[in-house]
Amino acid sequence: MLPVFGDSPAGRRGRRPMNLGGASSTATHANILDSAKARREERALQKRRSDAATSIQAGWRGRTDRLRLKRELDLQLVAATSSSNPDLLSLLRGTVLVGDENVLSQYAVLLAKAQLETLLERPSFRILLPKYALECIRMISINPRSPHGHTLLSIALAISTASPQTVKYLVSQDMYSLLASIIKGTPVSLAKTATVLPTVVSLSVRPMNDVSLIETSLLSVFTHILPIPLLPNRLPLTSLTVLSGKLPFQSMDAVELPLLEQLNSKRLGLEERAHLLSNLTTFVSPRFAKLPDASKRAFLHICTAILQSLPVGSLEMPPSPSATKEAPVATADSDSDSDVIPRGISVRVVSTFEQPAKPPKLDAKTYKRLTTLFTSPSLMPLLHSSTTDFSRRALYSYLNSLLSICGSNVRKETTITAILVTAGPGLIRELWRSYIRPSSLGKEGTSITQVDVKSVLPLTILLCDLYAQSLLTMGDDEFFGKSEMPGASEGRSLTSTSKLPSGPSTSSQPPRNPLTTDDIRTLSKQLVQVAWELYLREDLGQTPVSLPHASLSNSAMDLDRSSNMIFLELESNLRMTWEQVRERVTKLLTGVWARDSRKPFLPPNHWLVKLSTADVNAFIDAALAEDESLATANNPEGDHRGLQRYNPRQRTEDVRPKFTKRQLASMSPRLGVLNNVPFVLPFEVRVQVFRHFIAADKLRLGNSRYTYEGRSKMTRATVRRGRVSQDGFDRLGDADLKAPIEITFIDQFGQEEAGIDGGGVFKEFFTELCKEVFDTDRGLWLNNTNNELYPNPIGFATEAHSLNWYRFIGRILGKAMYEGILVDVAFAGFFLAKWLGRTSFLDDLASLDPELYNGLVFLKHYDGDMEDLSLNFTVTVEELGVTKTVDLIRNGSNTPVTKENRLQYIHLVSHYKLTKQIKRQTDAFFDGLSEIIDPKWLRMFNQQEVQVLLGGVNAPVDIDDLRNNTVYGGLYDDQHETIVAFWNVVESFDQEKRSQLLRFVTSCSRPPLLGFKELQPNFAIRDAGESEDRLPTASTCVNLLKLPRYTSERHLRQKLSQAIAANAGFDLS
C-alpha cells in the first residue's frame, strides 16, 4: 500500500515539525534584522583581525629585513671606509632604504670624501642623493640633539648647494616642517652652543636663491618657521642675522593670498598665530620703510588678518595670582566716568551663548615683544612710510584691528595716544577729508546698512576713536585755533611742590585742531544721523557688522575673483557689533557736544534731528511706555502703582531696575536715545519727558498730596528756625521723601508758626536748608573762582558722618527736583558731570586749579628735554600741613613722564583732581539723589541743562509772560484798577526787585524752565480787603499774592516794596 500524505517513515523524517502547543516559532522582522546585523559585525571583526595579523606579520618581516640589511650595511660601510674605491651607489641604495641614523652618518663620512658634482652627473645619484638629504633632515628632526646632527645636516646642505634639483625636491617634501621641528626641539638655553642651528638656517634660506622657489619657500617660512615660539631667542646672533637678511620680505605680496587663506582655514592655532605676529614684526619692522609698496600692503594685511583672528585681550599678559591679591592701586582706568555696574542682578544682552575663545598661552618674552606693537617706535615706520592710497587703507585697517584687540581701556587709550603722538593731527584730517567727507555716510536719504556706506565705516570708527581721545587733552585754545594759550606766561606749576623752569619759555605754538569748525559741523551732523538710525533700528544692536564680503571664506580664494576685491574685503572687515559701532560714534558726539555746551560754536538747533510735532509726540509716548515697562519689570503681578511701602534705606536700583546706558540702548531704543544722545531732541521736549517720568512714578507709588492714600503716607516734621539743617537731617534722614512732606516751623519763642503746609512751607524750609548746608564754612563744600560749589576733597569730608550728610543733601535735592522746586545753588560743571557719568575735560581743571591747568598746558607743548622737568606719574596732595604722594599708575613714582606718554600723564592728573579726589563724596551724594531721581532721567541732560533743571533759567523775569499766565480771585480781574496799577509798578521794577517779588510769592527767585505756564499752581492774585494800611501777603504754598485794594499806585509801590524786602517767615500771611 502506498503511503498517503507522507505517512512513510521517510516522509515523517522529512516532514516539518509542528508545534501544537499554540506558540508560534516564526521569528519577527526585527529579530531577523538583528540576527543579520550580528552576523555581519562578526564577519567584519574576523576580517579586521585577519588584516591586523597580516599587518603585524608584514611589519615584523620588514623590521627583521631592515635589521638584517642594516647589519650587512654596517659591515659594508666599515669595509668601504678602508677601500680606495667603494661602491657608493650600492651603499646609497641601502642607506636610503634603511634610513638609520648611524648608517646615514657613516655614509656621510664616505660622501664627504667624494666629489658631489661628479656623482650628480650620474642619473642614479641625481635621484638618490636628494632622498638621502631628506632622510638626513628627517632623522635629526626626530632627535634634534643627536650627536650626528651637525654631520647629517652639513652633508644635506652640501648636496642642496651642489644640486638645485635637490632644493626643489626638499621644498616639495615639506623640508621646512622638519627644520621647524629641529629648531623647536633645541632648548633655548642651548641656542648659542647648538651646532645644528646655523646649518638649519642655511638650509632655510637656500631655496631663496632660486626665483622659481621663492613664493613656495617664503610661504613655508611663514607657516612653519616664523610661528616658532621665541624664534629670535632660539638662534645664535649670527644665524639670526643671516635669516633676517636672506628672507625675501620684499616679495611678501607673492605669498599674501595663500597665507590669508591658511589663516582663514585655521590651520595655524592661536598660539602659532600670536608667535607668527611677534616674529614677523620683529623681522620686518626695522626694514619696513625700504619695502616696495605692494609688500608694505601685504605685511599690513597679514598682520591685520592675524589680529582679527585672535581673541580680544590676547596680546596682554594676564596678571599673576599674587598681583590680583594685592590692594588696588590708582590707575588710569580705575574710577572711570563710565557707567557704574549695577548691584544685584546684572543684565547683559548677548548675541550668542557660546563661550568666547580662550586667549593663547604665551611666554613673558613674547608678551613683551607683542606689547611693542602698541608703542610709537613700532608705529612710526608704518605711519610715516605708508604713502600710497593702497598702503594707507591697509594701514587704517591694521590700526583698527590693533585697537579692537585691546582688552583694557588703559591699553586702548595708550595705543590711541601713541598713534596721535606719532602721526600728528594730519591723520585725523586725512581720514575725514579724503575718505569720510566725500562718502554718503550720514547724508539725507542714506542708510547705515548701504554697501557704499559700510565700506567707509571702518575708517569712521578709527576717526571716532582717535578724535574722541584727542578731545580729552585738547585745550580750548587748540580746539578753536587760538594763536596764544591763555595764561601761557603765568604760573607754570605742575604740582604744589614741582615747578617748571622759570627762564625763557621753550614751548612751541600749540598745534591746531586737526579739524576746522566747519569740518566739525559737517562731521557731527553726519554722525548724528548715523547715531539716530543705530539707536532706533531694533534689528541691529548685538548683530555683527556684516560688511560686503567681510569674511575671507574659502570661496574668497577662488581664482575667478580679483586680488583687489579680496584685499578690499579684508580692509573693510570690522570685528564688532552694531552696538559697538554705536558706542564709538556716541563717544565722539558727546565729546563735541560737551565742548559746544561749554563754549557754543555750532549753530542753534545744530544737534536736532528733523522731526515733526507728531513724531515728537509719538517719541515721547514710546519713551514713557518703555520706562513704564522697565519700572514694572520686577513686578510680575502687574501692580503698576507699587502699593508696597517705599523703604527710604533701600537703594533706587533695588526698587526700580537700574540699567546702564548700554543696556537701555539695547532694550529700550527711545530711552537709549535719551540717555546717550539726548541732544538730538530739544531741551524743552526732554524737560517734558522728565516731568512725565516723575508724574508716572508718583502715580505708581500713589504719592499724590491730594489723595487719601498720599496723605496717609505723609511725613510730618517740626523744624526750629536757626537749626533748620540739623533738625532736617534728624527728622528726614530716614523719611520717605517721595511721599508728601509737611513742615511746621518753630519760631524763636518755641511756638509753632501759623499756617498749613500745602507745599509752600516745605519750599521755604528747603530754601533755608540750602543756605545752611551749602555754607562753605561747614567744611563740606568749596567754591571755585566762579562761586560754583563742589565737594571738599579733604579727608574730613570722607568720614562716615560727612558722607551721611552728602547723602542727605543728595536726597533733599532729589526731592526738590521730584516736586519741581527750584534751588538757588550753582554747582561746578565737573561735579555735575559725575551725576551724569560723563568725562571731565582738561579745560574743566581751569575752574578748579588755574595754576595746575596752566602748568599742564605748558607741559603739553613743551619742546625741551623732558628730563629737565623731573616729572613722574605721581601727584602731590597736601592736607592739614601733611604732604603725601599718590601714584597715578602702578609704580608711577618710577615711571618718568616723556614726550610719548605726557598726554596720558595730563589726562591722569586731570582725572585725579576732577574725579578721584571727590569720588567718595560724589558717590554718597549721588546715592542719595538716586533714591529719589532715577539716574537715567538725569542722563537726558548735560551739566548746564541739569543746572537749569535745578535752579531754573538764570534769565530776566518776563513780565508779559507772567501776566499772561496769572489768574485772579475775589473782585480782581485783569482790568481792575488795582491790578493795572500793580502791573505798572512791577514793570518799573529792576530785575533784582522782580526776582524778590517772585521769591516772595513762589519762594524761588528764578522763573520756571519753560516759562510761567509751567508754574504749578499758576501765579495768582486775590484781593485782601479795602484796608490800605495792610501789607501785601503771600501763600507760597499756592503761589498766591494777597493784594489789598490800593487806590494809589504810589502807595501800592511803597507797600509792595516793603513786603518783598521784609524777608519774613510764613507767619507774614
Long-range contacts (C-beta under 8 A, 24 or more apart in sequence): 66-97, 66-98, 66-100, 69-94, 69-97, 69-98, 70-98, 70-100, 70-103, 73-98, 73-103, 74-102, 74-103, 74-106, 77-103, 77-106, 77-107, 77-110, 78-106, 80-110, 81-106, 81-109, 81-110, 86-110, 88-114, 88-119, 88-125, 89-122, 89-124, 89-125, 89-128, 92-125, 92-128, 92-129, 92-132, 93-128, 95-132, 95-135, 96-128, 96-131, 96-132, 96-135, 99-135, 99-138, 99-139, 101-139, 101-143, 101-146, 101-148, 101-152, 102-148, 104-132, 104-135, 104-136, 104-139, 104-148, 104-152, 105-148, 105-151, 105-152, 107-132, 108-136, 108-148, 108-151, 108-152, 108-154, 108-155, 109-151, 111-155, 112-155, 112-158, 116-158, 116-159, 116-162, 116-163, 117-162, 120-162, 120-163, 126-163, 126-165, 129-159, 129-163, 129-166, 130-159, 130-163, 130-165, 130-166, 130-169, 130-170, 131-169, 132-159, 133-159, 133-160, 133-166, 133-170, 134-169, 134-170, 134-173, 134-175, 137-170, 137-175, 137-178, 137-179, 137-182, 137-203, 138-178, 140-178, 140-182, 140-196, 141-178, 141-179, 141-181, 141-182, 141-185, 142-181, 143-185, 144-181, 144-182, 144-183, 144-185, 144-186, 144-196, 145-185, 145-186, 149-182, 149-195, 149-196, 150-195, 150-196, 150-199, 153-182, 153-196, 153-199, 153-200, 153-203, 154-199, 156-203, 157-199, 157-202, 157-203, 157-206, 160-203, 160-206, 161-206, 164-210, 167-206, 167-207, 167-210, 167-213, 168-207, 168-210, 168-212, 168-213, 170-203, 170-207, 171-207, 171-213, 171-216, 171-217, 171-220, 174-220, 175-203, 175-220, 176-204, 176-217, 176-220, 176-221, 176-223, 176-224, 176-225, 177-220, 177-224, 179-203, 179-204, 179-224, 179-225, 180-224, 180-225, 180-227, 180-228, 183-225, 183-228, 183-231, 183-234, 183-235, 184-228, 184-229, 184-234, 186-234, 188-230, 188-233, 188-234, 191-233, 191-234, 191-235, 191-236, 192-236, 194-236, 197-234, 197-235, 197-236, 197-239, 198-236, 198-238, 198-239, 198-242, 200-239, 201-235, 201-239, 201-240, 201-242, 201-243, 202-242, 204-243, 205-242, 205-243, 205-246, 205-247, 208-246, 208-247, 208-248, 214-248, 214-251, 214-254, 215-251, 215-254, 215-255, 218-247, 218-248, 218-251, 218-252, 218-254, 218-255, 219-255, 219-258, 219-259, 221-247, 222-255, 222-259, 222-276, 222-280, 222-302, 223-259, 223-262, 223-267, 223-268, 226-275, 226-276, 226-279, 226-280, 226-283, 227-268, 227-272, 227-273, 227-275, 227-276, 227-279, 228-275, 228-279, 229-271, 229-275, 229-362, 229-363, 229-366, 230-275, 230-363, 230-365, 230-366, 231-275, 231-279, 232-279, 232-282, 233-365, 243-283, 244-283, 247-283, 249-283, 249-284, 249-287, 249-291, 249-295, 249-299, 250-291, 250-292, 250-295, 251-295, 252-291, 252-295, 252-298, 252-299, 252-302, 253-292, 253-294, 253-295, 253-297, 253-298, 255-298, 256-298, 256-301, 256-302, 256-563, 257-557, 257-563, 257-566, 258-557, 259-302, 260-301, 260-302, 260-305, 260-552, 260-557, 260-566, 260-570, 261-552, 261-554, 261-556, 261-557, 263-302, 263-305, 263-306, 263-309, 263-552, 264-305, 264-309, 264-551, 264-552, 264-553, 264-554, 264-556, 265-554, 266-309, 269-360, 270-309, 270-310, 270-311, 270-314, 270-357, 270-359, 270-360, 271-360, 271-361, 271-362, 273-306, 273-309, 273-310, 273-360, 274-306, 274-310, 274-314, 274-315, 274-360, 274-362, 274-366, 274-370, 275-362, 275-366, 276-306, 277-303, 277-306, 277-307, 277-370, 277-373, 278-366, 278-369, 278-370, 281-369, 281-372, 281-373, 281-378, 282-369, 285-378, 285-381, 285-382, 286-381, 288-381, 288-382, 288-385, 289-381, 289-384, 289-385, 293-387, 293-388, 293-390, 293-391, 296-385, 296-386, 296-391, 296-394, 297-390, 297-391, 297-394, 297-567, 300-382, 300-386, 300-391, 300-394, 300-395, 300-397, 300-398, 301-394, 301-397, 301-567, 301-570, 301-571, 303-398, 303-401, 304-394, 304-397, 304-398, 304-401, 304-570, 304-571, 305-552, 305-570, 307-398, 307-401, 307-402, 307-404, 307-405, 308-401, 308-404, 308-573, 308-575, 310-359, 310-360, 310-405, 311-356, 311-357, 311-358, 311-359, 312-404, 312-405, 312-406, 312-407, 313-359, 313-405, 313-406, 313-407, 313-408, 314-359, 314-360, 314-405, 314-407, 315-367, 315-370, 315-371, 315-373, 315-374, 315-405, 316-367, 316-371, 316-406, 316-407, 316-408, 316-411, 317-362, 317-364, 317-367, 317-368, 317-371, 318-359, 329-887, 329-889, 329-890, 330-886, 330-887, 330-888, 330-889, 330-892, 330-912, 330-916, 331-410, 331-888, 331-889, 331-890, 332-409, 332-410, 332-413, 332-414, 332-888, 332-889, 332-904, 332-907, 332-908, 332-911, 333-408, 333-409, 333-410, 333-413, 334-916, 335-911, 335-915, 335-916, 335-919, 336-409, 337-833, 337-834, 337-837, 337-838, 337-839, 337-840, 337-915, 338-837, 339-660, 339-661, 339-662, 339-837, 340-660, 340-837, 341-660, 342-653, 342-658, 342-659, 342-660, 343-651, 343-653, 343-654, 344-653, 344-654, 345-657, 347-657, 347-659, 347-663, 347-667, 348-663, 349-541, 349-542, 349-579, 349-663, 349-666, 349-667, 350-542, 351-542, 351-543, 351-544, 351-577, 373-402, 374-402, 374-406, 374-411, 374-414, 374-415, 374-418, 375-418, 375-900, 376-418, 376-421, 376-422, 376-900, 379-418, 379-419, 379-422, 379-423, 380-422, 383-419, 383-422, 383-423, 383-427, 384-422, 390-567, 392-430, 393-571, 394-567, 394-571, 396-431, 396-458, 396-459, 396-462, 396-571, 397-458, 397-570, 397-571, 397-572, 397-573, 399-462, 400-458, 400-461, 400-462, 400-574, 401-575, 403-462, 403-465, 404-574, 404-575, 404-576, 412-465, 413-469, 413-904, 413-907, 414-901, 414-904, 416-465, 416-466, 416-469, 417-469, 417-901, 417-903, 417-904, 418-900, 419-466, 420-466, 420-469, 420-470, 420-903, 421-899, 421-900, 421-903, 424-511, 425-470, 425-511, 425-512, 425-513, 425-514, 426-514, 427-466, 427-514, 428-463, 428-466, 428-467, 428-470, 428-514, 428-515, 429-514, 429-515, 429-519, 431-459, 431-462, 431-463, 431-466, 432-463, 432-514, 432-515, 432-519, 432-523, 433-519, 435-459, 436-460, 436-463, 436-523, 436-526, 437-519, 437-522, 437-523, 441-526, 441-530, 442-525, 442-526, 442-527, 442-528, 442-529, 442-530, 443-526, 443-529, 444-529, 447-533, 448-530, 448-533, 448-534, 448-537, 451-548, 454-545, 454-547, 454-548, 454-572, 455-547, 455-548, 455-568, 455-572, 457-545, 457-547, 457-572, 457-574, 457-581, 458-547, 458-571, 458-572, 458-573, 458-574, 460-527, 460-530, 460-585, 461-574, 461-576, 461-581, 461-584, 463-588, 464-527, 464-584, 464-585, 464-587, 464-588, 465-584, 467-514, 467-515, 467-588, 467-591, 468-584, 468-587, 468-588, 468-591, 470-514, 471-588, 471-591, 471-592, 471-595, 471-841, 472-591, 472-839, 472-841, 472-842, 472-907, 473-842, 473-860, 473-903, 473-906, 473-907, 473-910, 474-513, 474-842, 475-510, 475-842, 475-843, 475-857, 475-860, 476-595, 476-599, 476-843, 477-510, 477-857, 478-510, 478-511, 478-512, 478-513, 479-513, 479-595, 480-513, 480-517, 480-599, 480-601, 481-512, 481-513, 481-516, 482-510, 483-509, 485-510, 485-857, 485-858, 485-861, 486-854, 486-857, 487-850, 487-853, 487-854, 487-857, 488-854, 488-857, 488-858, 490-850, 490-851, 490-854, 491-851, 491-854, 491-855, 492-854, 492-855, 492-858, 493-851, 493-852, 493-854, 493-855, 494-852, 494-855, 494-856, 494-859, 494-869, 494-871, 494-909, 495-852, 495-855, 495-875, 495-876, 496-876, 496-878, 496-883, 497-876, 497-883, 498-869, 498-870, 498-871, 498-876, 500-855, 500-858, 500-859, 500-862, 500-869, 501-864, 501-868, 501-869, 505-858, 506-862, 506-863, 506-864, 507-858, 507-861, 507-862, 507-863, 508-861, 508-863, 509-861, 510-857, 510-860, 510-861, 511-861, 517-601, 517-602, 520-592, 520-602, 521-602, 521-603, 521-606, 524-589, 524-592, 524-593, 524-602, 524-606, 524-607, 525-606, 527-585, 527-588, 527-589, 528-589, 528-607, 528-609, 528-677, 528-680, 529-609, 530-585, 531-582, 531-585, 531-586, 531-589, 531-676, 531-677, 531-680, 532-609, 532-673, 532-677, 532-680, 534-578, 534-581, 534-582, 534-585, 535-582, 535-665, 535-669, 535-672, 535-673, 535-676, 535-677, 536-669, 536-670, 536-673, 537-578, 538-669, 540-578, 540-579, 540-582, 541-577, 541-578, 541-579, 541-666, 542-577, 542-578, 542-579, 542-666, 543-577, 543-578, 544-576, 544-577, 544-578, 545-574, 545-576, 545-577, 545-578, 545-581, 547-572, 547-573, 547-574, 548-572, 550-574, 579-662, 579-665, 579-666, 582-665, 582-676, 583-662, 586-676, 586-677, 589-677, 589-679, 590-676, 590-677, 590-838, 591-839, 593-679, 593-942, 594-838, 594-839, 594-841, 594-942, 594-943, 595-841, 597-942, 597-943, 597-944, 597-945, 598-829, 598-841, 598-843, 598-944, 605-682, 607-679, 607-680, 608-679, 608-680, 608-681, 608-682, 609-680, 609-681, 611-681, 616-681, 616-685, 619-670, 619-681, 620-685, 620-688, 620-689, 620-692, 622-670, 623-668, 623-670, 623-671, 623-674, 623-689, 624-689, 624-692, 624-693, 624-696, 626-668, 626-669, 626-670, 626-671, 627-668, 627-671, 627-693, 627-696, 628-696, 629-668, 630-656, 630-657, 630-659, 630-664, 630-667, 630-668, 630-671, 631-656, 631-657, 631-696, 631-697, 631-700, 632-700, 633-657, 640-699, 640-700, 641-699, 641-700, 641-701, 641-702, 642-700, 642-701, 642-702, 643-702, 645-736, 646-701, 646-736, 646-738, 646-739, 647-736, 648-734, 648-735, 648-736, 648-737, 648-811, 648-931, 649-734, 651-927, 651-930, 651-931, 652-930, 652-931, 652-932, 652-934, 652-935, 653-930, 656-934, 658-934, 658-935, 659-936, 661-837, 661-936, 661-939, 664-936, 671-936, 674-936, 674-939, 674-940, 675-936, 675-939, 675-940, 676-939, 678-939, 678-940, 678-941, 678-942, 679-942, 683-941, 683-945, 684-1010, 686-940, 686-941, 686-945, 687-949, 687-1009, 687-1010, 689-940, 690-937, 690-940, 690-949, 691-820, 693-934, 693-937, 694-818, 694-937, 697-738, 697-934, 698-738, 701-738, 701-739, 703-738, 703-739, 703-740, 704-740, 705-740, 705-758, 705-759, 710-739, 710-740, 711-740, 713-739, 713-740, 714-739, 714-740, 714-741, 714-742, 715-739, 715-740, 715-741, 715-742, 716-742, 716-744, 717-741, 717-742, 717-743, 717-744, 718-743, 718-744, 718-745, 718-746, 718-752, 719-743, 719-744, 719-745, 719-746, 719-765, 720-745, 720-746, 721-745, 721-746, 721-747, 721-748, 721-768, 721-1065, 722-748, 724-765, 724-768, 724-769, 724-772, 725-769, 725-772, 725-773, 728-765, 728-769, 728-808, 728-812, 729-805, 729-808, 732-808, 732-811, 732-812, 733-804, 733-808, 737-811, 737-812, 737-814, 737-815, 737-818, 737-931, 737-932, 738-815, 738-818, 738-932, 741-815, 745-1065, 745-1066, 747-1065, 747-1067, 753-1065, 753-1066, 753-1067, 754-1066, 754-1067, 755-1037, 755-1066, 755-1067, 755-1069, 756-1037, 757-1037, 758-1035, 758-1037, 758-1038, 759-819, 759-1037, 759-1038, 760-1003, 760-1035, 760-1036, 760-1037, 760-1038, 760-1039, 760-1066, 761-1036, 761-1037, 761-1066, 762-819, 762-821, 763-821, 763-1002, 763-1003, 763-1004, 763-1036, 763-1037, 764-1003, 764-1036, 764-1065, 764-1066, 766-812, 766-815, 766-816, 766-821, 766-823, 767-824, 767-1003, 767-1004, 769-812, 770-823, 770-824, 770-825, 773-805, 773-809, 773-812, 774-825, 780-805, 780-806, 780-809, 784-828, 784-847, 784-848, 785-847, 785-850, 786-826, 786-828, 786-847, 787-826, 788-826, 788-827, 788-828, 788-829, 788-847, 789-825, 789-826, 789-827, 789-828, 789-831, 790-827, 790-828, 790-830, 790-831, 790-848, 790-918, 791-831, 791-918, 791-921, 791-922, 791-925, 792-921, 793-917, 793-918, 793-921, 794-879, 794-880, 795-879, 795-880, 797-921, 798-920, 798-921, 802-921, 803-920, 803-921, 803-924, 804-924, 806-921, 806-924, 806-925, 806-928, 807-924, 807-925, 807-927, 807-928, 808-928, 809-925, 809-928, 810-924, 810-925, 810-926, 810-927, 810-928, 810-929, 810-930, 810-931, 811-928, 811-929, 811-931, 811-932, 812-928, 813-928, 813-929, 813-950, 814-928, 814-929, 814-930, 814-931, 814-932, 814-933, 815-932, 816-950, 817-932, 817-933, 817-949, 817-950, 818-932, 818-933, 820-1016, 821-1003, 821-1004, 822-950, 822-951, 822-952, 822-1004, 822-1006, 822-1008, 823-950, 823-951, 824-951, 824-1004, 824-1005, 824-1006, 825-950, 825-951, 826-947, 826-951, 827-947, 827-950, 829-943, 829-944, 830-914, 830-915, 830-943, 831-918, 831-922, 832-943, 832-946, 832-947, 833-943, 834-915, 834-918, 834-922, 834-926, 835-926, 835-929, 835-935, 835-938, 835-946, 836-938, 836-939, 836-941, 836-942, 836-943, 836-946, 837-935, 837-939, 838-942, 838-943, 840-910, 840-911, 840-914, 840-915, 841-910, 842-906, 842-907, 842-910, 844-910, 844-914, 845-910, 845-913, 845-914, 848-913, 848-914, 849-913, 852-909, 852-913, 856-906, 856-909, 856-910, 859-897, 859-902, 859-905, 859-906, 860-902, 860-903, 860-906, 862-902, 866-896, 866-897, 866-898, 866-899, 866-902, 867-896, 869-897, 871-896, 871-897, 871-905, 872-896, 872-897, 873-897, 873-905, 873-908, 875-909, 875-912, 875-913, 877-917, 886-912, 888-912, 948-1009, 949-1009, 951-1006, 952-1004, 952-1006, 952-1007, 952-1008, 952-1009, 953-1006, 953-1007, 953-1008, 953-1009, 954-1006, 955-1006, 955-1007, 956-991, 956-994, 957-991, 957-994, 957-995, 957-998, 957-1007, 958-1007, 958-1011, 958-1012, 959-983, 959-986, 959-987, 959-994, 961-1007, 961-1011, 961-1012, 961-1013, 962-1007, 962-1012, 962-1019, 964-1012, 965-1011, 965-1012, 965-1013, 965-1015, 965-1018, 965-1019, 966-1012, 966-1018, 966-1019, 966-1020, 966-1021, 967-1018, 967-1019, 967-1020, 967-1021, 968-1020, 968-1021, 968-1022, 969-1020, 969-1021, 969-1022, 969-1023, 969-1040, 970-1022, 970-1023, 971-1023, 971-1045, 972-1021, 972-1022, 972-1023, 972-1043, 977-1047, 978-1023, 978-1043, 978-1045, 978-1046, 978-1047, 978-1052, 979-1021, 981-1046, 981-1048, 981-1049, 981-1052, 982-1021, 982-1043, 982-1052, 982-1056, 984-1049, 985-1049, 985-1052, 985-1053, 985-1056, 988-1053, 993-1057, 993-1060, 996-1060, 996-1061, 997-1056, 997-1060, 999-1060, 1000-1034, 1000-1041, 1000-1059, 1000-1060, 1001-1034, 1001-1036, 1001-1039, 1001-1040, 1001-1041, 1002-1036, 1002-1039, 1003-1036, 1015-1039, 1028-1055, 1030-1055, 1031-1055, 1031-1058, 1031-1059, 1031-1062, 1031-1068, 1032-1056, 1032-1059, 1033-1059, 1033-1068, 1033-1069, 1034-1068, 1034-1069, 1035-1069, 1036-1066, 1042-1069
